[in-house]
Amino acid sequence: MRSFLLISAAILAVLALRREDQVDSVYPLPSPHFTLAELTTTGTGLPNVPNASQKANLGRLAYEILEPLRNQFGPILITSGLRSAAINRKVGGSSTSAHLDGRAADLYSMAGKKAATMAAWLYGQRLLPIRQIVVEKHTGHLHIELQPAGQTPKRQFLSTDDGSTYQPWSLANV
């Protein structure tokens, strides 16, 4: 009986590893221009190690939104990607933030393109799985949120002058 339990536990462990590898193989990181490290590094000093689901979301985010954006505008600096709950609390993030599950990134264009210019381009990309775009006027960065897998993209475009009040954003704002 003991050997049966050990063998069963070993099989379950192998299957769990295979599932994680299969998830990672759909959108493996690094992508052509983004590494797992740059999507998980923070300046807080707190640990930020993604689980399999968060890795899968980061891979989708990189391949389905960040890579097309980079191909259009050149190098992008990610200032915030995945956040652990502790990091999210420390930086004052929302308790429902998509950063918590690896579906959001805050970024700047390293080529000097304005957040509103990148938002305008993303607005025209109807096939990208965008849940939310926020033009952060007070910091100059762009917040990008990936729609959860299997859901119709919400495509909500917002702007904020202060990081706490949000208004609809449109192409007229470019």
C-alpha positions as CSV (number, residue, x, y, z in Angstrom):
1,M,0.0,0.0,0.0
2,R,2.8,2.4,0.9
3,S,4.6,1.9,-2.5
4,F,1.2,2.4,-4.3
5,L,0.9,5.8,-2.5
6,L,4.4,6.8,-3.3
7,I,4.0,5.9,-7.0
8,S,0.6,7.7,-7.1
9,A,2.2,10.8,-5.6
10,A,5.1,10.7,-8.1
11,I,2.7,10.4,-11.0
12,L,0.7,13.3,-9.8
13,A,3.8,15.4,-9.4
14,V,4.9,14.6,-12.9
15,L,1.5,15.4,-14.3
16,A,1.5,18.7,-12.4
17,L,4.9,19.6,-13.9
18,R,3.7,18.6,-17.4
19,R,0.6,20.8,-17.1
20,E,2.9,23.8,-16.1
21,D,5.2,23.1,-19.0
22,Q,2.3,22.9,-21.4
23,V,1.0,26.2,-20.1
24,D,4.4,27.8,-20.6
25,S,4.9,26.3,-24.0
26,V,1.8,28.1,-25.4
27,Y,3.4,31.5,-24.8
28,P,6.9,30.8,-23.5
29,L,8.8,33.6,-21.9
30,P,11.1,35.1,-22.8
31,S,9.2,36.3,-25.8
32,P,11.3,37.9,-28.6
33,H,11.6,41.2,-26.7
34,F,10.4,40.6,-23.1
35,T,11.8,38.4,-20.4
36,L,10.1,37.0,-17.3
37,A,12.5,39.0,-15.2
38,E,11.5,42.4,-16.7
39,L,7.8,41.5,-16.2
40,T,8.3,40.5,-12.6
41,T,11.0,42.9,-11.3
42,T,10.0,45.6,-8.8
43,G,11.9,48.2,-6.9
44,T,10.3,47.1,-3.6
45,G,12.8,44.4,-2.6
46,L,9.9,42.0,-2.0
47,P,9.8,38.6,-3.6
48,N,7.7,38.4,-6.8
49,V,7.7,34.8,-8.1
50,P,4.9,33.9,-10.5
51,N,2.9,30.7,-10.3
52,A,2.0,28.8,-13.5
53,S,-1.2,30.7,-14.1
54,Q,0.5,34.1,-13.6
55,K,3.4,32.9,-16.0
56,A,0.8,31.9,-18.6
57,N,-0.9,35.4,-18.3
58,L,2.4,37.1,-18.6
59,G,3.2,35.1,-21.7
60,R,-0.1,36.0,-23.3
61,L,0.4,39.7,-22.3
62,A,3.8,39.7,-23.9
63,Y,2.9,37.9,-27.1
64,E,-0.6,39.2,-27.7
65,I,-0.2,42.9,-26.8
66,L,3.3,44.0,-25.8
67,E,5.1,42.4,-28.8
68,P,2.7,44.1,-31.4
69,L,3.1,47.4,-29.5
70,R,6.9,47.1,-29.5
71,N,6.9,46.2,-33.2
72,Q,5.0,49.4,-33.9
73,F,6.8,51.8,-31.5
74,G,10.2,50.3,-30.8
75,P,11.7,49.4,-27.4
76,I,9.4,49.6,-24.4
77,L,10.3,50.0,-20.7
78,I,8.1,48.0,-18.4
79,T,7.9,49.7,-15.0
80,S,5.4,47.3,-13.5
81,G,4.1,43.9,-14.5
82,L,3.2,41.1,-12.1
83,R,2.8,42.2,-8.5
84,S,2.5,39.9,-5.6
85,A,-0.2,40.8,-3.0
86,A,2.5,42.3,-0.7
87,I,4.0,44.4,-3.5
88,N,0.6,45.5,-4.7
89,R,-0.2,46.7,-1.1
90,K,3.2,48.4,-0.8
91,V,2.7,50.4,-4.0
92,G,-0.9,51.3,-3.2
93,G,-2.4,49.2,-6.0
94,S,-6.1,48.2,-6.2
95,S,-7.1,45.0,-4.5
96,T,-8.7,43.9,-7.8
97,S,-5.6,44.9,-9.9
98,A,-4.9,42.8,-13.0
99,H,-1.2,43.1,-12.0
100,L,-2.0,40.5,-9.3
101,D,-2.6,37.8,-11.9
102,G,0.0,38.9,-14.5
103,R,-2.5,40.5,-16.9
104,A,-1.3,44.1,-16.7
105,A,1.8,46.2,-17.4
106,D,2.7,49.8,-16.9
107,L,5.1,51.1,-19.5
108,Y,6.9,53.9,-21.3
109,S,8.1,54.1,-24.9
110,M,11.9,54.2,-24.9
111,A,11.7,56.0,-28.3
112,G,9.9,58.9,-26.7
113,K,6.4,58.1,-28.0
114,K,3.6,59.6,-25.8
115,A,1.2,57.3,-24.0
116,A,-1.7,58.8,-25.9
117,T,0.0,58.0,-29.2
118,M,0.4,54.4,-28.2
119,A,-3.2,54.3,-26.9
120,A,-4.4,55.7,-30.2
121,W,-2.7,52.9,-32.1
122,L,-4.0,50.2,-29.7
123,Y,-7.5,51.7,-30.1
124,G,-7.3,50.8,-33.8
125,Q,-6.1,47.2,-33.1
126,R,-9.5,45.5,-32.8
127,L,-8.1,42.0,-32.7
128,L,-5.9,42.5,-29.7
129,P,-7.4,41.1,-26.4
130,I,-7.5,44.4,-24.6
131,R,-9.5,44.7,-21.4
132,Q,-8.4,48.2,-20.4
133,I,-6.0,50.9,-21.5
134,V,-5.3,53.9,-19.2
135,V,-3.3,56.9,-20.3
136,E,-1.7,58.1,-17.0
137,K,-1.2,61.8,-17.8
138,H,0.3,62.6,-14.4
139,T,3.2,60.1,-14.9
140,G,3.2,59.8,-18.7
141,H,3.0,56.0,-18.7
142,L,0.5,53.7,-20.3
143,H,-1.3,51.0,-18.3
144,I,-2.3,48.0,-20.4
145,E,-4.6,45.2,-19.2
146,L,-5.1,41.9,-21.0
147,Q,-8.6,40.5,-21.1
148,P,-8.9,37.1,-19.3
149,A,-8.6,34.1,-21.6
150,G,-11.9,33.0,-23.1
151,Q,-13.7,36.4,-22.6
152,T,-14.7,39.0,-25.2
153,P,-12.4,42.0,-24.9
154,K,-13.9,44.8,-23.0
155,R,-11.7,47.5,-24.7
156,Q,-12.2,50.2,-22.1
157,F,-10.0,53.2,-22.8
158,L,-9.5,55.7,-19.9
159,S,-7.3,58.5,-18.8
160,T,-6.4,60.0,-15.5
161,D,-4.8,63.3,-14.4
162,D,-4.0,62.2,-10.9
163,G,-4.2,58.4,-10.7
164,S,-7.4,58.3,-8.7
165,T,-10.1,59.8,-10.9
166,Y,-10.7,58.3,-14.3
167,Q,-12.5,59.6,-17.4
168,P,-13.2,58.0,-20.8
169,W,-10.4,58.5,-23.3
170,S,-11.0,58.9,-27.0
171,L,-9.0,59.6,-30.1
172,A,-9.9,63.2,-29.7
173,N,-7.5,63.2,-26.7
174,V,-4.4,62.6,-28.9
